[in-house]
Amino acid sequence: MNKAEVSPRPIAASLPESFQTVPIPGRGAGFWRKMGAFAGPGYLVAVGYMDPGNWATDLAGGSAFGYTLLSVILLSNIMAMVLQALSAKLGIVTGLDLAQACRAHYSPPVRIALWLLCELAIIACDLAEVLGTAIALQLLFGIPLVWGVILTALDVLIILLLQQRGFRWLEAFVIALLIIIGGCFAVELALAQPSIAAIAGGLVPRPEIVSNPAMLYIAIGIIGATVMPHNLYLHSSIVQTRRFDQNPEGKREAIRFATLDSSIALSLALFINAAILILAAATFHQAGRTEVAEIQDAYHLLTPMLGLGMASTLFAVALLASGQNSTITATLAGQIVMEGFLNIRLPAWLRRLVTRVLAIIPAVAVAAAYGEAGTAKLLVLSQVVLSFQLPFAVVPLVKFTSDRGKMGEFVNSTLLKVAAWVISTVIIALNLKLLADVSGLFG
């Protein structure tokens, strides 16, 4: 691989229409005022950690294996916090998003390969999100799946409208939907009354997660659904919407607040993911319904099993909010990846329309061919595809942020380097283990 030193300034700003549009208070401002100014990008990133693909893997894991895979959700979230902190630091220090850094660092064949892999991951992610939104529209309003998929194209208009009013409007819209999702699941958990002792036991990792191929398949899906490769590209770009001081002190402050922002937001994602699995374990697994993996099945069973008419409706409302949120952030990530790797500059509406069409075409085909049957398997498979792409995003990120020539005084500490490489190794090792077992699982 041919190397070129990463430039301290991008050729063109990442997300140029939003670059440095959010002012940061000066030195005299208090902690909470500054925290409020920096807060936002972390929540856009957190959206990807609770998308409909997570719902499929969490439902399947909770109904089939009870609380056992809670430990996988917890460990995945910790890994996500570390990797997103590195992603934010890369964007703040170098002024490059991860895609731009890869284009500057690697030879053309390598960066084209990385771009294609990332596009495949975004399509897999979008497939889950588009299908999840379409399923929610069907459950709530009776709209056929195919038409529901087509309607998701309208989120392009939502993004354009909100960004024209300012990036903070887009962040506020996303956060409002996150509040709806969290509220819906808080009510669901209160109805399900899960065992606190069982939840605590599920947070402890068990060897059978690796030794059982069926359990490992779901576990890899959870990792793929939790640590999202396109979020690493997204975060390194959207932290640059803040107009912080470009001196070492300003960058250090920006890194501190951006890390705090993403860690708090990912804690909310941890609650949502754990809540879905706990709900499935307490409601379905406990009743012996270990086969519940379809979102539609969960919707129809929740009301009779929890004894409240609104239980299913709350579930579908949260799914709709989750799908809408996730398609917005995935579309932004698609723009960042295309511009960063290929340096292609297109009108905003065209960039987002291309990104959305790449997801809608396969989703329409799936909806037309399979209808309601088999959507859970497709959703879980999409998350496994994401997990396979992770090393190709994680390894460059860790490599760049561990290079003193690129990061200067902000280079990763020895402890952080070790932690980051351990995370990368775990992800790669689990993927290799899955490859060895997946043929037996489907044989």
N, C-alpha and C positions, 0 to 999 in steps of 0.2 A: 504494500500500500504506500503510495506516495504521500508525503506529508507536506503541509504548508502551515506556517504558524497562523493561528486564529487571529484575525484582525481585531483590534480593540473596538472598532466601530463597524457596524454592518454596512454593506453597500447601500441598502435601502432599509428603512425602519420596518421591523416586524409589525403587522397590522397597522399600516401607515395612517389609516383614518382615525385610529385611537391612540397612537403613540404619544406618550407624555401629555395626555389631555387632563389627567386628574392631578391637581396641585396638592402639594404636601406642605403643612404648616411649618413655619420657621423654627428656629432654635428655642424660642421662648414658649412654644406650645407645650401643653401638658401631655402626659402619657396617653390618656384616653382620647384626646383629640387627634393625636397622631395615629393611634390604633384605628380610629374610625376612618381616617383618610386612607390607610393602607389596606383595611379590611375590604374584601370583595373577591379578588382573584382566587383565593383559597376555596371559596364556596363554588365558583365556577368549576374548579378542579374537582371538588368533592362530589359534584353532580355525577361525574363519570364513575364514581365508586358505588353508586346506588341505582344504576340504570336497570332496565328490565332484564338484561342478561344476568345481573346479580339475583334478581327475583327467581329466575328459573333454577339457578344452581342452589340457592339457599332453600327454596321449596323442596327440591329433590333431595338435598342433603338432610334437611330436618325431618321430612316424612319417612325417609328410608333408614336413617341412622340416629334419629333423636338428636340429642345435644352434642354428640361426639365431635362434630366438625366446627363447633364454636371456636375451638383453639386455632383452627385454620384461619377463620375470619379475623381473630385477634392478631395473630402473627402477620397475616397479610396486611392488616392496617398499620402495624408498626413498620413493616417494610415500606409501605406507601409513604408514611410520614418522612422517613429518611430520604427516599428517592425524590419526593416532591421538594424537600428542602434543598437538595442538590440542584434540582432543575431551576428553582427560583434563583439560587446563587449564581448559576451559570449566566442566566439572562441579565441579572443586575450587574455583575462584575464585567462581563465581556461586551454587553450590548448586543449579543447575538442570541437568537433562540437556538434550540438544539439542532433543528434542521439546517439553519445557516452555518452553525459550527461544523456540522458533518460535511457540508458542501465545501467549506474552506479547508478542511483537514484532510479529507480522503480523496483518492484518485477518482476520476469519472466512473469507471466500472463499479467501484465499491459504493459510491454514493447513489448511483442509479439502482443498484440492488437494494440498498437500505431504503430508498424511496418506495420501490415497488412493494417491499415487505410491509412498510408502514401503511401504504394505501390499502393493502389487503387487510390489515388489522382494522383500519377505519371502516372499511366496507363491512367486515364482520361485526364490528361494534354497532354500526348504523343499522345493520340487519336486525340485530336484537332490539334496538331502540324503536325502529319503525314498526316492527311486529308487535312490540309491547304496547305502543300507542294505539295501533289498530285494534288490538285485542280489547284494550280499555274502552275504545269507542264502541266496539261491538257489544260489550257487556253492559255499558251504561245506556246506549241509545239504539242498539240493534242495527248499527251500520255494518254492512258486509265487510269482511276483512280486506278484500281487494280495494274497495272504495276508501276504507280507513287508511290504508297504506298511501293511497294517492293524496288524501287530505293532508298527510304529514308534510307534503311539499310546501304548505302554507307557512311553515315555520321560517322559511327564507324571508318572507315578508315581515314577520315579527322581528327578526334580527335586524333587518334594514331599518325598520321604523324606530326601534329602540336605540340603535347606534347613532341614528341621525340626531337623536335627542341627547346623546352623550353615553359614554361607556358605563357610567354609574347607573343609568336607567336599566341597562341590560343586567347589571349585577343585582339591582333591586328586584327585578322581575324573577330572576333565578332564586334569590333568597326567599321571596314570598312563596314560591312553589315548594321550596325545601321545608318551610314552616308548615305548609299544608300536609306534606308527606309525614313529617315527624308527628304532627298532631293526630293524624289518622292511625298511626301505629301505636301511639301511646294509648289510645282508646282500645285498640285490638288486644294489646297485651293485658290491659286491665280486665278485659272480658275473658281472656284465655286462662288467667291466673296460673302461670307456669311455676314450677318448683324452683325456688331460689337455690336449693342445694344441688339440684340437677344442673342448673346453669353454671354454678361454680365448678362442678365436676367437669363440665364440657369445656371449660377454658384451659384445662390441663391436657397437653398433647398426649396421644396414645400411639404406640407402635403399630397398631392395626390399621391406622390411616395409610401407612405406606405399604404394609403387607397385603392389604385387601385391594385387588385391582378395581373393583366397582367403587369402593370408597375413595381410592386414589384418583379415579377419573373425575369424580365430583369435586374432590379437593383441589385438583389442578384447575378445574373450571372456576372454583371460587377465587383462586389466586389470579387467574386470567381476568376474572370479572372485577377483582378488587384493585390490583396493581395494573392500571390501564396504560399501555405504551403511548397512546396518543396524548394522554394527559401530561406526560413529561415534555412533549413538544409544546403543548398548550400553555403550561405554567411558565416555561422559560420565555414565552412571548408576552403574556398578559401582565406579568409583573412590570413590564416596561411601559404600561399605561400610566404609571405613577411618575410625576415630575420631581424626582428627588435630586439632591445635590450630587454631581458627578465626581466628587472628590472622595478619598478613602473614608472619611468620617460619614459622609452621606450614604455611601454604598454599604458601610457596616450597619448603619441604622436601618436601611432598607432591607438588608438580609435578615436582621433580627425580627422586624415586624412582619415581613413576608412569611418567615418560618412559623411565627406565632399564629398568623392568620390561617395558614394551611393546616397546621396541627389542630387548631380548634375546629375548623370546618371538617376535617377528616374524623374527628371524634364524633361528630354528628353522623357521618357516613357509617362509622362503626356501629352506632346505635341502630340505624335503619337496617343494615345488613344482619346484625344479630337479632333484631326484632323479627325479621321475616323467618329466619331459621327457627327461632324460639317459638314463634306462632305455629309453624308447621310441626315442630316436635311436640308441643303441648296439646295441639288440637288433633293432628292426624296420626302421628306416630303412637301417641299414647292410646289412641282408640284402635290401633291395629291397622290403620289405613296407610301402610308403608309405600303404597304404589302411587300416591298423589304427587305428581310432578308437573302436570299441566296447570297453567295459571287459571284457565277456565274451570277446571275441576275444583281448584281451591276456592274460587269465587262462589261456585254453586254449593259447596259444602260448608262454608264458614257460617252462614246464617243458621242452618238447622243444628250445627254442632255447637255453636256458641250461644244459641238461643236468643239472638237479637237480630231483628230484621235489617238494621242498618249496617251490620258487620260486613256483609258482602259489598254493599255500596261504598263504604269507607275504603275497603281494599281496592276497588276499581278506581275510585277517585285518586288515591295515592299512586296507583299504577299510571294513570293518565298524566298526572303531574310529573312523575318520574320520567316517563317517556318523552314528554314535551321538553323538559329541562335538558335531558341527555342529547336529544337531537340538535338542540341549539349549540351546545358546547362541542359536539362532534363536528358540526359544520364549521365552526371556528377553527378547530384543529385541522380539518381538511384544508382550509385556506392557508394556514401557517405552514403545513407540510409541503403543499404544492409550491408556494412561493419560496420557501426556504431551501428546498432541495434543487428546484429547477430554475429559480429566479424568474418565474413566469408572473407577469403582472397583468391581471385582467380586471375589468370593472367589477365592483363589489357584488352586484346582483348576479353577474355571470359566474363568478368564482363560486358563490354559494349554491347556485342552481346546478352547476356541474357536480359539486360535491354531493348534493342531495340526490341527483339522478343516479349516481353510481350506487347509492344504497336502495333507491326505490325500485329499480329494475329487477334485481334479484328478489327483493321482498315481494313484489307483485307476483313474480313467477312462483315463489314458494306458497303464497296465499292462494293463488289460483289452483296449484297442483295438489296441495295438501289440505287446504281449508283449516279447520280447527285441529285436525288430527296431526299429531307429531310435532306441534310447534315447540313443546318443551325440549325435545331432543335437539331440534335445530338451534334453540336458544342456548342450550348447554354447549353444543358443539361450537357455536360462535365464540364462546368464552374460552374454550380450549385453544382455538385458533389464535386468539389474543395472547394467551399465555405463551404459545410458541414464538410469537413475535417479540416478546418482552426482552430476551437477551440482546437483540439487535438494537434496542433503544437504551437498555440499562448499561451495557458495557461501554458504549461511547460516552454516555453521561458521566459515569464514574471515572473513566479515563481522562476526560477533559478537566473535570473539577479536581482531579488529583495531580494535575500537571502545573508545576510552579511557573513555568514559562508562560502559561496562558492565564493563570489565576493570580499570580504574584503573591502578595501577603494573604490573600483569601483562599489559598490552596487548602484542600482538606487536611485536617490534622491526621496524625498516624492512626488514632483510634477510629476516626470517621472513615478513613481509607479501609481499614480492616473490616469495619461493619458493612460498608458498601460492597466490598468484594465478597464477603460472606453471603450477603443477600443475593448477589449475582450468581454465586456458585450454587446456592440452594435452588434458585429458580431453574438454572440449567440442569441440575441433577434431577429435579423432580420431572422435568420434561423428558429427560432420557429414560427415567423409570417408567413414565407413562407410555413412551414408545414401545418399550419392551413388553408391556402388559396389555396394551389396547387391542392387539389382535386376538388375544385370548378372551377379552371381554366381549367382543362382538362375534367370536367364533361359534 
